[in-house]
């Protein structure tokens, strides 16, 4: 039974296989307007990239690069998923 609360993804075992393990975390939280290219390059080809992205989406991470995507890119995915859920349930 769902209570309306988000189900938080608590399993973070995927993190031990991440390309970013040992990389300076500041790289993934650039100043506003700064390039995200280097952080996204670390994510490219990472075997747990999808897990990382899903973690950020499920847990509502609003800052940083997760799964190779910026805050703006993740917002777009959340909106798209919300629209798809509405269509699937027949509500508007």
C-alpha positions in Angstrom: 0.0 0.0 0.0 1.3 3.4 -1.0 1.1 6.2 1.5 1.8 9.0 -0.9 5.3 9.4 0.4 8.2 9.0 -2.0 10.0 5.6 -1.7 13.6 6.5 -1.1 16.2 4.4 -2.7 18.4 3.4 0.3 20.6 0.8 -1.4 23.8 2.6 -2.3 26.0 -0.4 -2.8 26.4 0.6 -6.5 28.5 3.5 -5.4 31.6 1.3 -4.8 31.7 0.6 -8.5 31.3 4.3 -9.6 33.9 6.0 -11.9 33.8 9.0 -9.5 35.0 7.0 -6.5 38.0 8.9 -5.2 37.4 12.0 -7.5 37.1 15.4 -5.8 33.3 15.8 -5.1 33.5 19.5 -5.9 33.9 18.5 -9.5 30.3 17.3 -9.4 28.9 20.4 -7.7 30.2 23.3 -9.9 29.5 26.9 -9.2 26.4 28.3 -10.9 27.3 28.9 -14.6 30.5 26.8 -14.4 31.1 24.0 -16.9 29.8 20.5 -16.1 31.8 19.0 -18.9 34.5 17.4 -16.8 32.0 15.8 -14.3 29.9 14.4 -17.2 33.1 13.0 -18.7 33.8 11.1 -15.5 30.2 9.7 -15.7 30.5 8.7 -19.4 30.9 4.9 -19.6 30.4 4.4 -15.9 28.9 1.0 -15.3 26.6 2.3 -12.5 25.6 5.5 -14.2 21.9 4.5 -14.5 21.8 3.5 -10.8 23.3 6.9 -9.9 20.8 8.8 -12.0 17.9 6.8 -10.6 19.1 7.4 -7.0 19.2 11.2 -7.7 15.7 11.1 -9.3 14.1 9.0 -6.5 15.7 11.0 -3.7 15.0 14.4 -5.3 18.6 15.5 -5.5 18.5 19.1 -6.6 22.1 19.9 -6.9 25.1 18.5 -8.7 25.8 16.1 -11.5 24.3 12.6 -10.9 24.4 9.9 -13.5 25.9 12.3 -16.0 23.0 14.7 -15.8 22.6 18.2 -14.4 19.8 19.5 -12.2 18.0 20.9 -15.2 18.3 17.6 -17.1 16.9 15.7 -14.1 14.0 18.1 -13.8 13.1 17.4 -17.4 13.1 13.6 -16.7 10.9 14.1 -13.6 8.4 16.1 -15.5 8.3 13.6 -18.3 7.8 10.8 -15.9 5.0 12.7 -14.1 3.2 13.2 -17.5 3.6 9.5 -18.3 2.2 8.5 -14.9 -0.8 10.8 -15.5 -1.4 9.3 -18.9 -1.1 5.8 -17.5 -3.7 6.5 -14.8 -6.0 8.5 -17.1 -5.8 11.6 -14.9 -5.0 15.1 -16.1 
